[in-house]
Amino acid sequence: QDDFSIDMDRSPQVLAMLGPSGVGKTELARQIASVLWGDPNYASLESQGKVKVFAMNQYQTKESITNLLGADKGNVGQCNGALTSAIRRQPNAVIVLDEFEKAHPSFQDSCFLNAFGADGFLSDSCEDNAKVPTENLTFVLTSNFAAEELGLSDEALAREDFEAAEARAAQAREQWSKDWVGRRNPFHRPEARGRVDAF
């Protein structure tokens, strides 16, 4: 919590975890869920819907977003959205959006403009765009964006000792903070930095 500087009074919580594949971003998200729920049994949390991981590389097209947010009622058998259903089931869940930058921009827009706000919501297409509240959720966004450019590839870190790797990671975080609202922002929207509590 000290490293993330999380404001626990703000809701929903939105955390971004940045780095190359294989360094444990998703696992850290699971550990956060265990701490928030006071339950070290991740399998139990997952079975109860208290933590849910969505691989955003599966939602790169506008059509695939209906699998998350629901399709119009006229589409028989395709109504319920995986994300909106998960939120309805457990309104206080930890929602991990893995490789968030790969999601279709329309979904990112829905998140940054609506879901991540103080009175957050997502529109459920299956229920005539009824609002599904998100203010009690904890969102975790992971991203590999520019990891190699910042010297954070697996190979680069393997060549350094722990202290050097830590220093490089700290430098990368500082660079991310500077670039977040600029042209290197992987999440496409200038509102991104203001909606994310910590990264």
Backbone as JSON Lines, residues from 0, in Angstrom:
{"i":0,"aa":"Q","n":[0.83,-1.2,0.0],"ca":[0.0,0.0,0.0],"c":[0.87,1.25,0.0]}
{"i":1,"aa":"D","n":[2.01,1.23,0.72],"ca":[2.89,2.38,0.73],"c":[3.45,2.64,-0.66]}
{"i":2,"aa":"D","n":[3.84,1.55,-1.37],"ca":[4.4,1.71,-2.7],"c":[3.37,2.26,-3.68]}
{"i":3,"aa":"F","n":[2.14,1.83,-3.56],"ca":[1.09,2.28,-4.47],"c":[0.51,3.62,-4.06]}
{"i":4,"aa":"S","n":[0.65,4.01,-2.8],"ca":[0.05,5.24,-2.27],"c":[-1.45,5.25,-2.54]}
{"i":5,"aa":"I","n":[-2.11,4.16,-2.17],"ca":[-3.53,4.02,-2.44],"c":[-4.34,4.87,-1.48]}
{"i":6,"aa":"D","n":[-5.27,5.63,-2.01],"ca":[-6.24,6.36,-1.19],"c":[-7.46,5.47,-1.02]}
{"i":7,"aa":"M","n":[-7.54,4.82,0.14],"ca":[-8.61,3.84,0.34],"c":[-9.98,4.49,0.48]}
{"i":8,"aa":"D","n":[-10.02,5.82,0.61],"ca":[-11.31,6.51,0.71],"c":[-11.89,6.8,-0.67]}
{"i":9,"aa":"R","n":[-11.09,6.63,-1.69],"ca":[-11.57,6.9,-3.04],"c":[-12.13,5.62,-3.65]}
{"i":10,"aa":"S","n":[-13.2,5.76,-4.39],"ca":[-13.75,4.6,-5.07],"c":[-14.27,5.03,-6.45]}
{"i":11,"aa":"P","n":[-14.19,4.13,-7.43],"ca":[-13.51,2.84,-7.33],"c":[-12.0,3.02,-7.31]}
{"i":12,"aa":"Q","n":[-11.29,2.02,-6.8],"ca":[-9.84,2.03,-6.87],"c":[-9.42,1.59,-8.27]}
{"i":13,"aa":"V","n":[-8.46,2.3,-8.85],"ca":[-7.94,1.93,-10.16],"c":[-6.42,1.91,-10.08]}
{"i":14,"aa":"L","n":[-5.83,0.74,-10.22],"ca":[-4.39,0.57,-10.13],"c":[-3.86,0.09,-11.47]}
{"i":15,"aa":"A","n":[-2.7,0.61,-11.88],"ca":[-2.06,0.16,-13.11],"c":[-0.73,-0.5,-12.77]}
{"i":16,"aa":"M","n":[-0.5,-1.68,-13.34],"ca":[0.74,-2.4,-13.13],"c":[1.43,-2.56,-14.47]}
{"i":17,"aa":"L","n":[2.64,-2.01,-14.57],"ca":[3.33,-1.91,-15.83],"c":[4.63,-2.69,-15.79]}
{"i":18,"aa":"G","n":[4.93,-3.4,-16.86],"ca":[6.17,-4.16,-16.91],"c":[6.09,-5.27,-17.93]}
{"i":19,"aa":"P","n":[7.22,-5.94,-18.17],"ca":[7.24,-7.01,-19.17],"c":[6.47,-8.23,-18.72]}
{"i":20,"aa":"S","n":[6.2,-9.1,-19.65],"ca":[5.5,-10.34,-19.33],"c":[6.34,-11.19,-18.38]}
{"i":21,"aa":"G","n":[5.66,-11.87,-17.47],"ca":[6.35,-12.82,-16.62],"c":[6.93,-12.29,-15.34]}
{"i":22,"aa":"V","n":[6.71,-11.01,-15.02],"ca":[7.29,-10.47,-13.78],"c":[6.32,-10.52,-12.61]}
{"i":23,"aa":"G","n":[5.09,-10.96,-12.85],"ca":[4.17,-11.16,-11.73],"c":[3.1,-10.11,-11.55]}
{"i":24,"aa":"K","n":[2.76,-9.38,-12.61],"ca":[1.73,-8.33,-12.48],"c":[0.38,-8.94,-12.09]}
{"i":25,"aa":"T","n":[-0.02,-9.97,-12.81],"ca":[-1.31,-10.6,-12.52],"c":[-1.3,-11.27,-11.16]}
{"i":26,"aa":"E","n":[-0.18,-11.89,-10.81],"ca":[-0.07,-12.53,-9.5],"c":[-0.17,-11.49,-8.38]}
{"i":27,"aa":"L","n":[0.45,-10.33,-8.57],"ca":[0.35,-9.26,-7.58],"c":[-1.1,-8.81,-7.43]}
{"i":28,"aa":"A","n":[-1.81,-8.73,-8.54],"ca":[-3.23,-8.37,-8.48],"c":[-4.0,-9.38,-7.65]}
{"i":29,"aa":"R","n":[-3.66,-10.65,-7.8],"ca":[-4.32,-11.69,-7.0],"c":[-4.0,-11.53,-5.52]}
{"i":30,"aa":"Q","n":[-2.76,-11.17,-5.22],"ca":[-2.38,-10.96,-3.83],"c":[-3.12,-9.77,-3.23]}
{"i":31,"aa":"I","n":[-3.3,-8.73,-4.03],"ca":[-4.07,-7.57,-3.57],"c":[-5.49,-7.99,-3.23]}
{"i":32,"aa":"A","n":[-6.07,-8.83,-4.08],"ca":[-7.42,-9.33,-3.81],"c":[-7.46,-10.11,-2.5]}
{"i":33,"aa":"S","n":[-6.44,-10.92,-2.26],"ca":[-6.39,-11.7,-1.02],"c":[-6.33,-10.79,0.2]}
{"i":34,"aa":"V","n":[-5.54,-9.71,0.09],"ca":[-5.43,-8.76,1.21],"c":[-6.74,-8.02,1.42]}
{"i":35,"aa":"L","n":[-7.34,-7.54,0.34],"ca":[-8.58,-6.77,0.46],"c":[-9.71,-7.61,1.04]}
{"i":36,"aa":"W","n":[-9.75,-8.88,0.67],"ca":[-10.82,-9.76,1.15],"c":[-10.45,-10.5,2.42]}
{"i":37,"aa":"G","n":[-9.18,-10.39,2.84],"ca":[-8.76,-11.09,4.05],"c":[-8.81,-12.59,3.91]}
{"i":38,"aa":"D","n":[-8.54,-13.08,2.7],"ca":[-8.62,-14.52,2.44],"c":[-7.45,-14.92,1.56]}
{"i":39,"aa":"P","n":[-6.49,-15.71,2.08],"ca":[-5.33,-16.11,1.28],"c":[-5.64,-17.18,0.24]}
{"i":40,"aa":"N","n":[-6.84,-17.73,0.29],"ca":[-7.21,-18.8,-0.64],"c":[-7.73,-18.19,-1.93]}
{"i":41,"aa":"Y","n":[-6.83,-18.03,-2.9],"ca":[-7.22,-17.37,-4.14],"c":[-8.28,-18.16,-4.89]}
{"i":42,"aa":"A","n":[-8.16,-19.48,-4.88],"ca":[-9.14,-20.31,-5.59],"c":[-10.54,-20.08,-5.04]}
{"i":43,"aa":"S","n":[-10.64,-19.9,-3.73],"ca":[-11.93,-19.63,-3.11],"c":[-12.47,-18.27,-3.54]}
{"i":44,"aa":"L","n":[-11.59,-17.27,-3.56],"ca":[-12.0,-15.93,-4.0],"c":[-12.5,-15.96,-5.43]}
{"i":45,"aa":"E","n":[-11.78,-16.69,-6.27],"ca":[-12.16,-16.77,-7.69],"c":[-13.5,-17.47,-7.86]}
{"i":46,"aa":"S","n":[-13.71,-18.55,-7.12],"ca":[-14.96,-19.3,-7.26],"c":[-16.16,-18.5,-6.78]}
{"i":47,"aa":"Q","n":[-15.91,-17.57,-5.85],"ca":[-16.98,-16.71,-5.34],"c":[-17.16,-15.44,-6.17]}
{"i":48,"aa":"G","n":[-16.33,-15.28,-7.19],"ca":[-16.43,-14.09,-8.03],"c":[-15.85,-12.85,-7.38]}
{"i":49,"aa":"K","n":[-15.06,-13.01,-6.32],"ca":[-14.49,-11.85,-5.63],"c":[-13.28,-11.29,-6.35]}
{"i":50,"aa":"V","n":[-12.72,-12.06,-7.25],"ca":[-11.67,-11.58,-8.14],"c":[-11.91,-12.21,-9.5]}
{"i":51,"aa":"K","n":[-11.76,-11.4,-10.54],"ca":[-12.04,-11.88,-11.9],"c":[-11.0,-11.29,-12.84]}
{"i":52,"aa":"V","n":[-10.36,-12.15,-13.62],"ca":[-9.33,-11.71,-14.56],"c":[-9.88,-11.79,-15.98]}
{"i":53,"aa":"F","n":[-9.76,-10.69,-16.71],"ca":[-10.18,-10.65,-18.11],"c":[-8.96,-10.36,-18.98]}
{"i":54,"aa":"A","n":[-8.69,-11.22,-19.97],"ca":[-7.59,-11.03,-20.9],"c":[-8.06,-10.11,-22.02]}
{"i":55,"aa":"M","n":[-7.56,-8.88,-22.02],"ca":[-8.07,-7.88,-22.95],"c":[-7.67,-8.15,-24.4]}
{"i":56,"aa":"N","n":[-6.68,-9.02,-24.62],"ca":[-6.34,-9.34,-26.01],"c":[-7.45,-10.12,-26.7]}
{"i":57,"aa":"Q","n":[-8.44,-10.56,-25.93],"ca":[-9.6,-11.24,-26.51],"c":[-10.71,-10.27,-26.9]}
{"i":58,"aa":"Y","n":[-10.49,-8.99,-26.61],"ca":[-11.55,-7.99,-26.84],"c":[-10.99,-6.82,-27.64]}
{"i":59,"aa":"Q","n":[-10.36,-7.12,-28.77],"ca":[-9.71,-6.09,-29.57],"c":[-10.62,-5.51,-30.65]}
{"i":60,"aa":"T","n":[-11.74,-6.17,-30.9],"ca":[-12.67,-5.66,-31.91],"c":[-13.92,-5.11,-31.23]}
{"i":61,"aa":"K","n":[-14.59,-4.22,-31.94],"ca":[-15.8,-3.64,-31.37],"c":[-16.86,-4.71,-31.14]}
{"i":62,"aa":"E","n":[-16.92,-5.69,-32.04],"ca":[-17.91,-6.75,-31.9],"c":[-17.66,-7.6,-30.65]}
{"i":63,"aa":"S","n":[-16.4,-7.81,-30.32],"ca":[-16.08,-8.66,-29.17],"c":[-16.44,-8.0,-27.85]}
{"i":64,"aa":"I","n":[-16.59,-6.68,-27.84],"ca":[-16.95,-5.97,-26.6],"c":[-18.32,-6.4,-26.11]}
{"i":65,"aa":"T","n":[-19.18,-6.87,-27.02],"ca":[-20.49,-7.35,-26.58],"c":[-20.36,-8.54,-25.64]}
{"i":66,"aa":"N","n":[-19.25,-9.27,-25.75],"ca":[-19.03,-10.39,-24.83],"c":[-18.75,-9.9,-23.42]}
{"i":67,"aa":"L","n":[-18.28,-8.66,-23.3],"ca":[-18.02,-8.07,-21.99],"c":[-19.24,-7.35,-21.43]}
{"i":68,"aa":"L","n":[-19.86,-6.54,-22.27],"ca":[-20.91,-5.63,-21.8],"c":[-22.32,-6.09,-22.17]}
{"i":69,"aa":"G","n":[-22.42,-7.19,-22.9],"ca":[-23.73,-7.68,-23.29],"c":[-24.14,-7.2,-24.67]}
{"i":70,"aa":"A","n":[-24.91,-8.01,-25.34],"ca":[-25.44,-7.65,-26.66],"c":[-26.87,-7.15,-26.49]}
{"i":71,"aa":"D","n":[-27.37,-6.52,-27.53],"ca":[-28.76,-6.06,-27.5],"c":[-29.69,-7.25,-27.31]}
{"i":72,"aa":"K","n":[-30.84,-6.98,-26.73],"ca":[-31.78,-8.06,-26.43],"c":[-32.16,-8.88,-27.65]}
{"i":73,"aa":"G","n":[-32.1,-8.27,-28.82],"ca":[-32.5,-8.97,-30.03],"c":[-31.57,-10.09,-30.43]}
{"i":74,"aa":"N","n":[-30.34,-10.07,-29.9],"ca":[-29.37,-11.12,-30.23],"c":[-29.57,-12.32,-29.31]}
{"i":75,"aa":"V","n":[-30.35,-13.25,-29.74],"ca":[-30.7,-14.41,-28.92],"c":[-29.46,-15.21,-28.57]}
{"i":76,"aa":"G","n":[-29.33,-15.54,-27.27],"ca":[-28.23,-16.36,-26.81],"c":[-26.94,-15.62,-26.58]}
{"i":77,"aa":"Q","n":[-26.91,-14.3,-26.85],"ca":[-25.69,-13.52,-26.7],"c":[-25.89,-12.35,-25.76]}
{"i":78,"aa":"C","n":[-26.9,-12.4,-24.94],"ca":[-27.28,-11.22,-24.18],"c":[-26.3,-10.88,-23.06]}
{"i":79,"aa":"N","n":[-26.08,-11.79,-22.15],"ca":[-25.31,-11.48,-20.95],"c":[-23.84,-11.21,-21.24]}
{"i":80,"aa":"G","n":[-23.32,-10.11,-20.68],"ca":[-21.91,-9.79,-20.81],"c":[-21.12,-10.36,-19.64]}
{"i":81,"aa":"A","n":[-19.91,-10.85,-19.92],"ca":[-19.11,-11.48,-18.87],"c":[-18.74,-10.49,-17.77]}
{"i":82,"aa":"L","n":[-18.38,-9.27,-18.14],"ca":[-17.98,-8.28,-17.14],"c":[-19.16,-7.75,-16.36]}
{"i":83,"aa":"T","n":[-20.21,-7.34,-17.04],"ca":[-21.37,-6.81,-16.33],"c":[-22.01,-7.87,-15.44]}
{"i":84,"aa":"S","n":[-22.02,-9.11,-15.9],"ca":[-22.56,-10.2,-15.07],"c":[-21.71,-10.42,-13.83]}
{"i":85,"aa":"A","n":[-20.38,-10.35,-13.99],"ca":[-19.48,-10.54,-12.85],"c":[-19.66,-9.44,-11.82]}
{"i":86,"aa":"I","n":[-19.89,-8.21,-12.29],"ca":[-20.08,-7.09,-11.37],"c":[-21.41,-7.21,-10.64]}
{"i":87,"aa":"R","n":[-22.44,-7.61,-11.36],"ca":[-23.74,-7.79,-10.7],"c":[-23.65,-8.89,-9.63]}
{"i":88,"aa":"R","n":[-22.89,-9.93,-9.93],"ca":[-22.75,-11.03,-8.98],"c":[-21.99,-10.6,-7.73]}
{"i":89,"aa":"Q","n":[-20.93,-9.8,-7.92],"ca":[-20.1,-9.39,-6.78],"c":[-19.69,-7.93,-6.97]}
{"i":90,"aa":"P","n":[-20.48,-6.98,-6.45],"ca":[-20.24,-5.55,-6.67],"c":[-18.97,-5.01,-6.03]}
{"i":91,"aa":"N","n":[-18.33,-5.8,-5.16],"ca":[-17.1,-5.36,-4.5],"c":[-15.87,-6.11,-5.01]}
{"i":92,"aa":"A","n":[-15.97,-6.69,-6.18],"ca":[-14.91,-7.55,-6.7],"c":[-13.64,-6.78,-7.06]}
{"i":93,"aa":"V","n":[-12.55,-7.53,-7.17],"ca":[-11.32,-7.04,-7.78],"c":[-11.36,-7.49,-9.24]}
{"i":94,"aa":"I","n":[-11.38,-6.53,-10.15],"ca":[-11.48,-6.82,-11.58],"c":[-10.12,-6.54,-12.23]}
{"i":95,"aa":"V","n":[-9.48,-7.58,-12.73],"ca":[-8.18,-7.45,-13.37],"c":[-8.38,-7.4,-14.89]}
{"i":96,"aa":"L","n":[-7.97,-6.3,-15.5],"ca":[-8.07,-6.13,-16.95],"c":[-6.65,-6.28,-17.51]}
{"i":97,"aa":"D","n":[-6.31,-7.51,-17.86],"ca":[-4.94,-7.85,-18.24],"c":[-4.62,-7.36,-19.65]}
{"i":98,"aa":"E","n":[-3.46,-6.69,-19.8],"ca":[-3.06,-6.07,-21.06],"c":[-4.16,-5.13,-21.56]}
{"i":99,"aa":"F","n":[-4.52,-4.22,-20.69],"ca":[-5.66,-3.33,-20.94],"c":[-5.5,-2.53,-22.22]}
{"i":100,"aa":"E","n":[-4.27,-2.19,-22.57],"ca":[-4.06,-1.35,-23.75],"c":[-4.49,-2.05,-25.04]}
{"i":101,"aa":"K","n":[-4.67,-3.38,-25.0],"ca":[-5.07,-4.13,-26.19],"c":[-6.57,-4.15,-26.4]}
{"i":102,"aa":"A","n":[-7.33,-3.7,-25.42],"ca":[-8.79,-3.67,-25.57],"c":[-9.19,-2.64,-26.62]}
{"i":103,"aa":"H","n":[-10.31,-2.87,-27.25],"ca":[-10.8,-1.92,-28.26],"c":[-10.99,-0.55,-27.61]}
{"i":104,"aa":"P","n":[-10.62,0.53,-28.32],"ca":[-10.73,1.87,-27.76],"c":[-12.12,2.22,-27.22]}
{"i":105,"aa":"S","n":[-13.17,1.65,-27.79],"ca":[-14.51,1.97,-27.3],"c":[-14.71,1.46,-25.87]}
{"i":106,"aa":"F","n":[-14.09,0.32,-25.55],"ca":[-14.17,-0.19,-24.18],"c":[-13.34,0.66,-23.25]}
{"i":107,"aa":"Q","n":[-12.16,1.09,-23.71],"ca":[-11.34,1.98,-22.89],"c":[-12.08,3.28,-22.61]}
{"i":108,"aa":"D","n":[-12.78,3.79,-23.62],"ca":[-13.58,5.0,-23.42],"c":[-14.62,4.78,-22.33]}
{"i":109,"aa":"S","n":[-15.31,3.65,-22.38],"ca":[-16.34,3.35,-21.37],"c":[-15.73,3.32,-19.98]}
{"i":110,"aa":"C","n":[-14.53,2.78,-19.88],"ca":[-13.87,2.69,-18.57],"c":[-13.44,4.06,-18.07]}
{"i":111,"aa":"F","n":[-12.68,4.79,-18.88],"ca":[-12.12,6.06,-18.42],"c":[-13.18,7.14,-18.24]}
{"i":112,"aa":"L","n":[-14.2,7.14,-19.08],"ca":[-15.22,8.19,-19.0],"c":[-16.31,7.85,-17.99]}
{"i":113,"aa":"N","n":[-16.55,6.56,-17.76],"ca":[-17.68,6.17,-16.92],"c":[-17.28,5.28,-15.74]}
{"i":114,"aa":"A","n":[-16.73,4.11,-16.02],"ca":[-16.52,3.11,-14.97],"c":[-15.54,3.54,-13.9]}
{"i":115,"aa":"F","n":[-14.51,4.31,-14.27],"ca":[-13.47,4.66,-13.31],"c":[-13.77,5.95,-12.55]}
{"i":116,"aa":"G","n":[-14.9,6.57,-12.79],"ca":[-15.25,7.81,-12.11],"c":[-15.83,7.58,-10.73]}
{"i":117,"aa":"A","n":[-16.0,8.67,-9.97],"ca":[-16.49,8.57,-8.59],"c":[-17.87,7.93,-8.52]}
{"i":118,"aa":"D","n":[-18.72,8.25,-9.47],"ca":[-20.05,7.62,-9.55],"c":[-20.07,6.63,-10.7]}
{"i":119,"aa":"G","n":[-19.08,5.76,-10.71],"ca":[-18.81,4.92,-11.85],"c":[-19.91,3.94,-12.21]}
{"i":120,"aa":"F","n":[-19.98,3.64,-13.49],"ca":[-20.93,2.65,-13.99],"c":[-20.49,2.16,-15.36]}
{"i":121,"aa":"L","n":[-21.0,1.02,-15.74],"ca":[-20.92,0.52,-17.11],"c":[-22.33,0.31,-17.61]}
{"i":122,"aa":"S","n":[-22.54,0.52,-18.88],"ca":[-23.87,0.33,-19.45],"c":[-24.04,-1.1,-19.92]}
{"i":123,"aa":"D","n":[-25.11,-1.73,-19.46],"ca":[-25.41,-3.11,-19.82],"c":[-26.31,-3.12,-21.05]}
{"i":124,"aa":"S","n":[-25.74,-3.46,-22.2],"ca":[-26.51,-3.46,-23.44],"c":[-27.67,-4.44,-23.39]}
{"i":125,"aa":"C","n":[-27.52,-5.49,-22.61],"ca":[-28.55,-6.52,-22.51],"c":[-29.8,-5.99,-21.81]}
{"i":126,"aa":"E","n":[-29.6,-4.99,-20.95],"ca":[-30.71,-4.44,-20.16],"c":[-31.03,-3.01,-20.58]}
{"i":127,"aa":"D","n":[-31.09,-2.78,-21.88],"ca":[-31.41,-1.45,-22.42],"c":[-30.49,-0.38,-21.86]}
{"i":128,"aa":"N","n":[-29.18,-0.71,-21.8],"ca":[-28.15,0.22,-21.32],"c":[-28.35,0.64,-19.87]}
{"i":129,"aa":"A","n":[-28.94,-0.23,-19.08],"ca":[-29.07,0.05,-17.65],"c":[-27.68,0.18,-17.04]}
{"i":130,"aa":"K","n":[-27.57,1.08,-16.06],"ca":[-26.27,1.32,-15.43],"c":[-25.94,0.22,-14.42]}
{"i":131,"aa":"V","n":[-24.74,-0.32,-14.55],"ca":[-24.22,-1.29,-13.58],"c":[-23.17,-0.56,-12.75]}
{"i":132,"aa":"P","n":[-23.45,-0.28,-11.47],"ca":[-22.52,0.52,-10.66],"c":[-21.15,-0.13,-10.51]}
{"i":133,"aa":"T","n":[-20.11,0.7,-10.55],"ca":[-18.74,0.2,-10.4],"c":[-18.0,0.86,-9.25]}
{"i":134,"aa":"E","n":[-18.67,1.72,-8.48],"ca":[-17.95,2.52,-7.49],"c":[-17.33,1.73,-6.36]}
{"i":135,"aa":"N","n":[-17.78,0.49,-6.15],"ca":[-17.23,-0.32,-5.06],"c":[-16.21,-1.35,-5.52]}
{"i":136,"aa":"L","n":[-15.84,-1.29,-6.78],"ca":[-14.88,-2.24,-7.34],"c":[-13.44,-1.76,-7.14]}
{"i":137,"aa":"T","n":[-12.51,-2.7,-7.26],"ca":[-11.09,-2.38,-7.39],"c":[-10.66,-2.88,-8.76]}
{"i":138,"aa":"F","n":[-10.28,-1.94,-9.63],"ca":[-9.81,-2.3,-10.97],"c":[-8.28,-2.37,-10.96]}
{"i":139,"aa":"V","n":[-7.74,-3.39,-11.58],"ca":[-6.3,-3.49,-11.78],"c":[-6.04,-3.61,-13.27]}
{"i":140,"aa":"L","n":[-5.31,-2.66,-13.83],"ca":[-4.96,-2.67,-15.24],"c":[-3.5,-3.11,-15.37]}
{"i":141,"aa":"T","n":[-3.22,-4.07,-16.21],"ca":[-1.83,-4.44,-16.45],"c":[-1.46,-4.08,-17.88]}
{"i":142,"aa":"S","n":[-0.18,-3.8,-18.09],"ca":[0.27,-3.41,-19.42],"c":[1.75,-3.76,-19.6]}
{"i":143,"aa":"N","n":[2.1,-4.23,-20.79],"ca":[3.5,-4.46,-21.17],"c":[4.05,-3.29,-21.97]}
{"i":144,"aa":"F","n":[3.26,-2.25,-22.15],"ca":[3.58,-1.17,-23.07],"c":[4.95,-0.57,-22.79]}
{"i":145,"aa":"A","n":[5.81,-0.52,-23.82],"ca":[7.12,0.14,-23.79],"c":[8.08,-0.46,-22.77]}
{"i":146,"aa":"A","n":[7.8,-1.68,-22.29],"ca":[8.68,-2.29,-21.29],"c":[10.11,-2.42,-21.82]}
{"i":147,"aa":"E","n":[10.25,-2.88,-23.06],"ca":[11.59,-3.05,-23.61],"c":[12.27,-1.71,-23.85]}
{"i":148,"aa":"E","n":[11.5,-0.7,-24.28],"ca":[12.08,0.62,-24.5],"c":[12.64,1.2,-23.22]}
{"i":149,"aa":"L","n":[12.02,0.87,-22.1],"ca":[12.47,1.39,-20.81],"c":[13.5,0.48,-20.16]}
{"i":150,"aa":"G","n":[13.98,-0.52,-20.89],"ca":[15.01,-1.4,-20.35],"c":[14.49,-2.42,-19.37]}
{"i":151,"aa":"L","n":[13.21,-2.77,-19.48],"ca":[12.61,-3.68,-18.52],"c":[12.29,-5.04,-19.14]}
{"i":152,"aa":"S","n":[12.99,-5.4,-20.19],"ca":[12.77,-6.73,-20.75],"c":[13.33,-7.77,-19.79]}
{"i":153,"aa":"D","n":[12.86,-9.0,-19.91],"ca":[13.37,-10.08,-19.07],"c":[14.88,-10.21,-19.21]}
{"i":154,"aa":"E","n":[15.38,-10.09,-20.46],"ca":[16.81,-10.26,-20.7],"c":[17.62,-9.17,-20.03]}
{"i":155,"aa":"A","n":[17.12,-7.92,-20.11],"ca":[17.86,-6.81,-19.51],"c":[17.92,-6.94,-18.0]}
{"i":156,"aa":"L","n":[16.82,-7.31,-17.38],"ca":[16.8,-7.44,-15.93],"c":[17.66,-8.61,-15.47]}
{"i":157,"aa":"A","n":[17.72,-9.67,-16.27],"ca":[18.51,-10.85,-15.89],"c":[19.99,-10.54,-15.85]}
{"i":158,"aa":"R","n":[20.43,-9.53,-16.59],"ca":[21.85,-9.19,-16.62],"c":[22.27,-8.33,-15.44]}
{"i":159,"aa":"E","n":[21.32,-7.86,-14.65],"ca":[21.63,-6.93,-13.57],"c":[21.38,-7.58,-12.22]}
{"i":160,"aa":"D","n":[22.08,-7.06,-11.2],"ca":[21.81,-7.55,-9.86],"c":[20.53,-6.9,-9.35]}
{"i":161,"aa":"F","n":[20.09,-7.3,-8.17],"ca":[18.79,-6.86,-7.65],"c":[18.72,-5.35,-7.52]}
{"i":162,"aa":"E","n":[19.76,-4.73,-6.94],"ca":[19.74,-3.28,-6.71],"c":[19.69,-2.52,-8.03]}
{"i":163,"aa":"A","n":[20.45,-2.98,-9.01],"ca":[20.44,-2.31,-10.32],"c":[19.07,-2.45,-10.98]}
{"i":164,"aa":"A","n":[18.48,-3.62,-10.86],"ca":[17.15,-3.83,-11.44],"c":[16.11,-2.97,-10.75]}
{"i":165,"aa":"E","n":[16.21,-2.84,-9.42],"ca":[15.29,-1.99,-8.67],"c":[15.44,-0.53,-9.1]}
{"i":166,"aa":"A","n":[16.68,-0.09,-9.28],"ca":[16.92,1.3,-9.7],"c":[16.34,1.54,-11.09]}
{"i":167,"aa":"R","n":[16.51,0.57,-11.97],"ca":[15.98,0.71,-13.32],"c":[14.45,0.75,-13.29]}
{"i":168,"aa":"A","n":[13.86,-0.06,-12.44],"ca":[12.4,-0.07,-12.33],"c":[11.89,1.26,-11.8]}
{"i":169,"aa":"A","n":[12.6,1.84,-10.82],"ca":[12.21,3.14,-10.28],"c":[12.3,4.22,-11.35]}
{"i":170,"aa":"Q","n":[13.36,4.15,-12.17],"ca":[13.51,5.1,-13.27],"c":[12.38,4.95,-14.27]}
{"i":171,"aa":"A","n":[12.0,3.72,-14.53],"ca":[10.91,3.47,-15.47],"c":[9.6,4.03,-14.95]}
{"i":172,"aa":"R","n":[9.34,3.86,-13.63],"ca":[8.1,4.4,-13.06],"c":[8.06,5.92,-13.2]}
{"i":173,"aa":"E","n":[9.21,6.56,-12.97],"ca":[9.26,8.02,-13.11],"c":[8.99,8.43,-14.55]}
{"i":174,"aa":"Q","n":[9.57,7.69,-15.49],"ca":[9.35,7.99,-16.9],"c":[7.89,7.79,-17.28]}
{"i":175,"aa":"W","n":[7.28,6.72,-16.75],"ca":[5.86,6.48,-17.0],"c":[5.02,7.64,-16.51]}
{"i":176,"aa":"S","n":[5.36,8.15,-15.33],"ca":[4.59,9.26,-14.77],"c":[4.63,10.47,-15.68]}
{"i":177,"aa":"K","n":[5.78,10.73,-16.27],"ca":[5.94,11.87,-17.17],"c":[5.2,11.65,-18.48]}
{"i":178,"aa":"D","n":[5.23,10.42,-18.96],"ca":[4.67,10.13,-20.28],"c":[3.18,9.86,-20.28]}
{"i":179,"aa":"W","n":[2.61,9.63,-19.09],"ca":[1.24,9.1,-19.0],"c":[0.23,9.95,-19.77]}
{"i":180,"aa":"V","n":[0.33,11.27,-19.64],"ca":[-0.66,12.13,-20.29],"c":[-0.2,12.58,-21.67]}
{"i":181,"aa":"G","n":[0.97,12.14,-22.1],"ca":[1.5,12.55,-23.38],"c":[1.22,11.55,-24.48]}
{"i":182,"aa":"R","n":[1.97,11.67,-25.54],"ca":[1.71,10.84,-26.72],"c":[2.0,9.37,-26.48]}
{"i":183,"aa":"R","n":[2.78,9.03,-25.41],"ca":[3.12,7.64,-25.15],"c":[2.08,6.95,-24.28]}
{"i":184,"aa":"N","n":[1.06,7.67,-23.89],"ca":[0.0,7.06,-23.08],"c":[-0.59,5.87,-23.83]}
{"i":185,"aa":"P","n":[-0.44,4.64,-23.32],"ca":[-0.92,3.48,-24.07],"c":[-2.43,3.33,-24.06]}
{"i":186,"aa":"F","n":[-3.1,4.09,-23.19],"ca":[-4.53,3.91,-23.03],"c":[-5.32,4.95,-23.82]}
{"i":187,"aa":"H","n":[-4.62,5.68,-24.71],"ca":[-5.26,6.5,-25.75],"c":[-5.94,7.78,-25.27]}
{"i":188,"aa":"R","n":[-6.28,7.89,-24.0],"ca":[-7.05,9.05,-23.58],"c":[-6.27,9.9,-22.6]}
{"i":189,"aa":"P","n":[-6.34,11.26,-22.74],"ca":[-5.64,12.13,-21.78],"c":[-6.21,12.05,-20.38]}
{"i":190,"aa":"E","n":[-7.45,11.56,-20.24],"ca":[-8.05,11.44,-18.9],"c":[-7.43,10.3,-18.09]}
{"i":191,"aa":"A","n":[-6.61,9.48,-18.75],"ca":[-6.12,8.26,-18.09],"c":[-5.42,8.55,-16.78]}
{"i":192,"aa":"R","n":[-4.51,9.5,-16.77],"ca":[-3.72,9.73,-15.56],"c":[-4.59,10.15,-14.4]}
{"i":193,"aa":"G","n":[-5.62,10.96,-14.66],"ca":[-6.49,11.41,-13.58],"c":[-7.41,10.34,-13.04]}
{"i":194,"aa":"R","n":[-7.61,9.28,-13.8],"ca":[-8.51,8.21,-13.37],"c":[-7.78,7.09,-12.65]}
{"i":195,"aa":"V","n":[-6.46,7.04,-12.77],"ca":[-5.69,5.96,-12.16],"c":[-5.11,6.44,-10.84]}
{"i":196,"aa":"D","n":[-5.36,5.68,-9.78],"ca":[-4.91,6.07,-8.44],"c":[-3.43,5.85,-8.24]}
{"i":197,"aa":"A","n":[-2.89,4.79,-8.8],"ca":[-1.48,4.47,-8.58],"c":[-1.01,3.49,-9.63]}
{"i":198,"aa":"F","n":[0.33,3.55,-9.91],"ca":[0.9,2.57,-10.82],"c":[2.35,2.32,-10.45]}
